[in-house]
């Protein structure tokens, strides 16, 4: 992997390409991500780049992370909020590591911006999916319902859980009602339609996992398809 960035989901819209075709896109506020640490094989046992992204109030950062940010040169800033003031870090809400093949090319305080990607690139988007609460087997697993006629006593039930005397138990992995969503999801091989480097925006074709304002990790795809 040579290219990756942290972003937040802004929402979906649609644009026209050069051929006049309407394309649904997801708008992502990507970066800038500040390099806070470069790990090496000699010191840490593997090569990676640690980056910080997203503004955060200083009092919400624990001491280890605060020390990491200050060591990287990300200092507190005083920002006016209404009639008062508060200290914030320009980057530090999210700390993540990327195992770049060219990790040695990065230095502390370097910035990774949206222009790391270009239109036409293929990416994988990873985020926490929307939580849907407790759902039945039909919505959660796509099971079929029973007859909806007046005399039927089986409508949206999950059906049989297994035999009675043998094996006398419910098999592990049986699709049953339960908590749905709010899990890590990766959508692979999405196309970057447009990059606005000035405003740090990346427009990706199609839907991206997560709700609005959710953290999205964009990496160059591992399964490129034409």
GIPETA-V633256 format. One record per run of one state. SS is the DSSP state (h for helix, s for strand, l for the rest). FROM is the first residue (numbers start at 0). TO is the last residue. If there is no record, write none. Layout:
ss=SS from=FROM to=TO
ss=SS from=FROM to=TO
This chain:
ss=l from=0 to=2
ss=s from=3 to=15
ss=l from=16 to=20
ss=s from=21 to=29
ss=l from=30 to=31
ss=s from=32 to=38
ss=l from=39 to=39
ss=h from=40 to=43
ss=l from=44 to=46
ss=s from=47 to=52
ss=l from=53 to=54
ss=s from=55 to=56
ss=h from=57 to=59
ss=l from=60 to=61
ss=h from=62 to=70
ss=l from=71 to=74
ss=s from=75 to=80
ss=l from=81 to=82
ss=s from=83 to=88
ss=l from=89 to=92
ss=s from=93 to=97
ss=l from=98 to=101
ss=h from=102 to=104
ss=l from=105 to=109
ss=s from=110 to=111
ss=l from=112 to=112
ss=h from=113 to=115
ss=l from=116 to=120
ss=s from=121 to=127
ss=l from=128 to=129
ss=s from=130 to=134
ss=l from=135 to=135
ss=h from=136 to=140
ss=l from=141 to=176
ss=s from=177 to=180
ss=l from=181 to=182
ss=s from=183 to=195
ss=l from=196 to=199
ss=s from=200 to=204
ss=l from=205 to=213
ss=s from=214 to=219
ss=l from=220 to=225
